[in-house]
Amino acid sequence: MAAFESYANKYSTIRMERRNGILQLTFHTDGGPLRWGMVPHGEFPDAFADIARDRENRVVIMTGTGDEFSGVRADPKTTSIPTRPTIETIDRIHWEGRALLMNLLSIEVPVIAAINGPAWRHSEIPLLSDIVLASETAAFQDSAHFMSNMVPGDGMHIVYPMLIGFNRARYFLLTGQTLSAQEAKNLGLVAEVLPQDKVLARAWELAEDLTKKPTLLLRYTRLMFAEYIRKRLQDLLGYGLAMEGLALMEKPEA
């Protein structure tokens, strides 16, 4: 087991606070909206593992900072080719990429996402929550992959087809489509769309209601829901990450 005090201030990209068994994770970069890079890519898997080992957590809330949840929107005119990484970097991305989502699913209590604004990158993380709430200002795009000349193989190729259907997901990933909060709700990605200043309060309201339930009811319901997703990821996540890494080895045209 992990004690909250041992990891609460351990991570530079996640602020943590816990009240009455409800753990709130606020993602950020230097106090502003989260910008994905190797730091959060390395910290999030370890943070999720610590949270999963702490049996005092009864509900987890994930939210962002400021007006955005995560990432930077893709430039549709980009023609730049990512720099060819070293084999050590590819190995790190492959290992962390698997641990990122599998450790998230190892959290054995309900998880609520309070998406405070656009989730341009790694939107699969909040969308894998048991309850997904979105601000009216939220939007969803996979800015990190195909539009940036990378294979969308880090879980996006699994999570979006699972949530919105295979054809819609392929269009979304291949075109860099942006989904508004209302479009996301219509597609079943989010459960509620709220004013930006109401999203986090609504998440806490739902979390407080959940904590009135017996502990094992909470834990085993989460386990049951997560196992279905875990099996999908177990089959295809490593393969997708391998394809992502392999494509990065292509030499750019002279």
Secondary structure, DSSP 8 states (H G I E B T S, - for coil): ---HHHHTT--TTEEEEEETTEEEEEE-BTTBSB--SHHHHHHHHHHHHHHHH-TT--EEEEE-BTTBSBS----TT---------HHHHHHHHHHHHHHHHHHHT--S-EEEEE-S-B-S-THHHHTSSEEEEETT-EE--TTTGGGTS--TTTHHHHHHHHH-HHHHHHHHHHT--EEHHHHHHTTS-SEEE-GGGHHHHHHHHHHHHTTS-HHHHHHHHHHHHHHHHHHHHHHHHHHHHHHHHHTTS----
